[in-house]
Amino acid sequence: MIDYDGDQIPKVTAELAMKALDIGCHLVRIVCDDKPGEEACTIGFLAITPSIPKKGEQIILEDKTHVQVINVVHVVSSQRKNDKIESIMLFPHVHARVVLPPGDE
């Protein structure tokens, strides 16, 4: 579920959405840029989390990269099956940018 297109709206299955709900969590799209501007290398992924990260908070990725949340946008996304809408979701998109870890600044 990792992609390199920050504008992509992920395909969320009902099973994945229910998995998050069953454990009292949110399903969130995280989009990380390695630097500001047009030439940024972007990576996106879905995360199951107990809370939606807020602007200014930091996230530590699996590779120990630190990213800081710069914006949170909620996107409407409909899920279709056989050309019929099955569900409409309000999906949090968290945009973050790579930062130096605390103490390394």
C-alpha positions in Angstrom: 0.0 0.0 0.0 3.0 2.3 -0.4 2.8 4.7 -3.4 4.9 7.6 -4.8 2.0 9.9 -5.9 1.0 12.4 -3.2 -2.3 13.2 -5.0 -3.4 9.6 -5.2 -6.6 8.7 -3.4 -6.1 5.2 -2.0 -8.4 2.3 -2.7 -9.7 1.3 0.7 -11.5 -2.0 1.1 -14.4 -2.4 3.4 -12.4 -5.0 5.3 -9.5 -2.6 5.9 -11.9 0.2 7.1 -13.7 -2.3 9.4 -10.4 -3.5 10.8 -9.6 0.0 11.9 -13.1 0.6 13.3 -13.2 -2.8 15.1 -10.1 -1.8 17.2 -11.4 1.8 17.8 -8.9 3.4 15.4 -8.9 5.7 12.3 -7.7 4.8 8.8 -5.5 7.7 7.7 -3.5 8.5 4.5 0.0 9.8 5.3 1.9 11.7 2.6 5.5 12.6 3.3 7.8 14.9 1.3 11.5 14.8 1.7 11.9 18.6 1.1 9.7 21.5 0.2 8.9 22.4 -3.4 8.1 20.8 -6.8 11.1 18.5 -6.7 10.2 16.8 -3.5 10.2 13.0 -3.5 6.8 12.0 -2.1 5.8 8.7 -0.5 2.3 7.9 0.6 0.8 5.0 2.7 -2.3 4.1 4.7 -2.0 3.8 8.5 -4.3 2.6 11.2 -3.9 4.9 14.1 -5.8 5.7 17.4 -5.7 9.4 16.6 -5.3 11.7 13.6 -2.0 13.5 13.7 -2.3 17.3 14.1 -0.3 20.1 12.4 3.1 20.5 14.1 3.3 16.9 15.5 6.1 14.6 14.5 5.9 11.1 13.2 8.9 8.7 13.2 8.7 6.4 10.2 9.9 2.7 10.3 13.3 3.7 8.9 13.7 6.3 11.8 13.1 9.3 9.5 11.3 12.1 11.4 8.5 13.9 9.6 6.5 16.9 10.8 2.8 17.3 10.0 2.3 20.5 8.0 -1.4 20.0 7.0 -4.4 17.8 7.5 -7.1 17.7 4.9 -10.2 15.5 4.9 -11.1 14.1 1.4 -14.4 12.6 0.3 -13.9 9.3 -1.5 -16.6 7.0 -2.8 -16.1 3.3 -3.2 -17.8 1.6 -6.1 -18.6 -1.9 -7.1 -20.1 -2.7 -10.5 -20.6 1.0 -11.2 -22.7 1.5 -8.1 -21.6 3.5 -5.0 -21.1 1.1 -2.1 -19.9 3.7 0.4 -18.8 7.3 0.8 -16.0 8.0 3.2 -14.5 11.1 4.7 -10.8 10.2 4.6 -8.1 12.1 6.6 -5.0 12.9 4.5 -2.0 13.9 6.7 0.7 15.8 4.8 4.2 15.8 6.4 7.7 16.9 5.6 11.1 15.4 6.6 12.7 17.2 9.5 15.9 16.7 11.5 15.4 14.7 14.7 15.2 16.7 17.9 18.8 17.5 19.1 20.2 17.2 15.5 19.0 20.7 14.5 
